[in-house]
Amino acid sequence: MFARNFFTVSFFVSLSRILGFVRDILIARFIGIGLLSDVFFAAFRVPNFFRRVFAEGAFNNAFVPIFIDKCQDQIKAKQFLGNIISWLSMVLLLIVICFQLFMPFLMQIFFPGFFAVAEKGDLLINLSRITIFYLFFIVIFALFASVLNSLGRFAIPAASQLILNLTLIIFVFFFANIFSNYAYCLSWAVFVAGLLQLLCIGFFSYRRGFLVLPKLPQINGDLKLFFRKFLPGIIGANVLQINLLFDSIFASAIAGAVSYLYYADRINQLPLALIGIAIGIALLPSLTRKIKENDLQGATKLQNTAIEVAILLAMPASLALTILAEPIIAVLFERGAFGGNETIQVAKALRYYSIGLPAYILVKIFEPTFFARSNTKTPMYIAIGCVVVNITLNYIFSYLNFGFVGIILASIIASYLNFTCLLLFAIHKQYFRFATNFWRDIVKIMLCALLMAGCLLLLCFYWQQHWQIWQLFLAICCGIAVYAFSAYFAGYAKLLKKIKR
């Protein structure tokens, strides 16, 4: 069950990310890196932050364990769902209204560097007033997605995320001439995409018998329990996203940095989503059920399998992105308004981001260990400490003139600290223990990954400049082949059988 759910989520997330690359290639082609790109990415940062927080984090972690308990009685489950959606709709509407009223003030907090140029600050405010509606749509979407995940239906919530990228692509191709510039075109596309995603998930929730509409909200024990888990989970499950939001504040003071970090993060998000987020979403319901059945041995076995799969996939991905950063950026984005200098800067950002990739992924695997046991406070306290560390390091690195590299380094250090603390607390609270021969297997994974890295370095030495798409494709295929064969001979075919069971 875990394997099927993981591969289902991973498959649709991969399709979404591929479409995302097409979208970003178009954005790079038409607006490159400059005022319009910086402002649009900044305007999209706040609602997109909430998308990742809710759709991929706190909502799923807080809602699923409670809803699974309620599903024994469908009437009680629908009453619980109806009350949650009623409260959320009211709160979200108030938040959107507040953003509309106080947008100039809020944007000066989030992106203070933009207001040194009046045109840039005014455009940011106007675009943000459009994109902020996505916040309302995507949080309600996340609620219904969590319902379907709880019922074992992972395909529709994962596939619905394709709508955002498809909508942005269609708008760029067919509706750009309606707007004064591409930034306005993309902002309205975000608005429309959020509405379409909500309508899509609502339709499939209706087919499952769980479409409920907002009504007069009530305060009861179930609501209090949900928010006791949800509010700490917003922080605990989203250290990376919170750090990225703070990173944007520092990046806004550096010309082009918002765009550099955006494009690099988009590439880095592919393995993070395919591995970390997909495993985390699939792991939580399975782990919750095993713990509620008091099958602690099975829960430990499942956790170890998830971690081993994550490391097996994360290590080669991290090394490959580090080595192939410049060819990847050049092949994907270097055309039109996106030139050679932009390639060098974005590739530098990607190399640093890829160093933190294993930590980003493992955090997503360890969080369900706590959330499945309804413990959202421990990850929250760890997260607060890591956010403080990130902000402090950002100030230090900016004082030392590290530029945008300092912003990434601060995020990497905070992520490894987050992972280390989650691991130590999980062991201390007896939520987790390593399986026999775990570390021996990790060493074997690292050796296989290093062998793959050697192959990629040889190809980079042979094709030093002017990479073509066929060369990048061949390099990736060679890397996958070397790693797959070495992993097979190292005995990892057994792991695949273990996953299937």
Protein Blocks (a to p, Z undefined) as FASTA:
>chain_A
ZZmmmmmmmmmmmmmmmmmmmmmmmmmmmnopafklmmmmmmmmmmmmmmmmmmmmmmmm
mmmmmmmmmmmpmklmmmmmmmmmmmmmmmmmmmmmmmmmmmmmmmmmmmmmlmmpmklm
mmmmmmmmmmmmmmmmmmmmmmmmmmmmmnopaklmmmmmmmmmmmmmmmmmmmmmmpmb
fklmmmmmmmmmmmmmmmmmmmmmmmnopaccdddddddfklmmmmmmmmmmmmmmmmmm
mmmmmmmmmmmmpghklmmmmmmmmmmmmmmmmmmmmmmmmmmmmmmmmmmnopaklmmm
mmmmmmmmmmmmmmmmmmmmmmmmmmmmmmmmngcjlcfklmmmmmmmmmmmmmmmmmmm
mmmmmmmmmmmnopaklmmmmmmmmmmmmmmmmmmmmmnonojmlmmmmmmmmmmmmmmm
mmmmmmmnopaccdehklmmmmmmmmmmmmmmmmmmmmmmmmmghpafklmmmmmmmmmm
mmmmmmmmnopmmmmmmmmZZ
